[in-house]
């Protein structure tokens, strides 16, 4: 009985450890959603574009800088904006950085 309980506790702790390591290196889904919202709002306000014409790719987490990198696309003008968003542990935006050559022209 004690062995079974011991291995149950060890299994739960291993699952928690794996989940924490995953979120450290790949970010969380909640923070990714916030990064999408912050990046879209930033591009809309900075370049005076309607939010309806913007589409945002799913961000990737850059572990070394603690930022989410994403691409916001203007579907009407075929332009894209490369944005890095850093989010605090409370879900607030700490800073936004953008690629120096924004907007980037897309060719199709």
Steps between C-alpha positions, in 0.01 A plus 500: 500500500780742587688417181192571289446835673868588464499432125176695458657803665818463293291476180308817581821686583657386170199627306522836677874519430457422130221761467710767671799428276276516193361842597847633579633416154186540285284751688137461602189507287361790704811709442494414129143630477603818682798543265268473200266763646779740596675467163179553303399804706851647471511471120147635471579808708854561370420473129136615523356178357161345573521188716268316259766508227773354726577131548757385754702178475540282806795635697809301586669537837861614505629355827830691504323840487169403661303647209235375262585556133211536260411630158198726452373502141304776333279298266393794287843651425699171502739633763623333817639637824746301712433558871661380825284520813628457856230416754534521880399217731176689574403506132584866442700611200851598604624615160454463127783505248461499127723420206675814377383451141126467573284473298640216296341460156361153428498361149252235391 
